[in-house]
């Protein structure tokens, strides 16, 4: 990949706005590790330029003439899988589109600059995401896309907690894991790195395909068997306990490990309040968020699992946890749910 060979990351920009193409080209070119090899105003021209220029990463708008970005993304992932970052004027009302893009194979989703999001801030974030995308294992993510999910058998549980953290590639990974859980699985708490307003749509989408109930967490929600609580974007989620009742606190605060919500914050609280009654899993993602927290869980008596490198889109967070000896078992993505349920038993 581009980063591994210390060469520049070749980027193709696909956007129907000439102004946006010009701004992105100028801003991205200021980073010496990135080379904008071309631009395209629509998917049809983009298709030809992908073949001719062989970019490492694609930035893709959603609303474009002749073919929308999501349709093009699906076609691209079947015929020529590659790292794609969706860059669109996504609003809270349009966050379902963002989830759809991530499920279709996008590595990241970003909003274009707006009233509360300056060009400089957006481009700084985009550069960071391009560098992450360049290292993503897209071929593996596509290869496992159509693998059938086998839902696990019902389990007997008493005050057990499942805690899961994920980042880049996590939308797909969590869909695989949570849809395999039985309807009476232990109460489950999840942090997926995702912007505010996206997590609610993500939870609603999961709720339609999972045997367990899935919802975006609200402050004070009980953690109950058969239910999954997903931390809302822009807030930390903390497990707490009152007598025999587990519940979550949803709080604002500074980013931890550069993230909000942070897996580290969740896992540390699970170590404190659930200890040996918990099973933790760290899935695909860039960085080290959750590694120390998973170690705290293991030291407190919890069982711990990490997704293996071969099935990760980005083997960052699991790798860091493994280096700390925070992981009891390393398993492929399709074995994560089964392993967690076995550990509960």
Helices and strands as residue ranges (DSSP letters): E 9-14, H 18-28, E 34-40, H 43-53, E 57-60, H 69-79, E 83-88, G 92-94, H 95-104, E 108-111, H 119-134, H 138-143, E 161-166, H 170-178, E 187-192, H 198-207, E 213-216, E 227-230, E 236-242, E 245-251, H 263-273, G 275-277, E 278-282, H 291-299, E 303-307, G 309-311, H 317-323, E 329-331, G 333-335, H 336-344
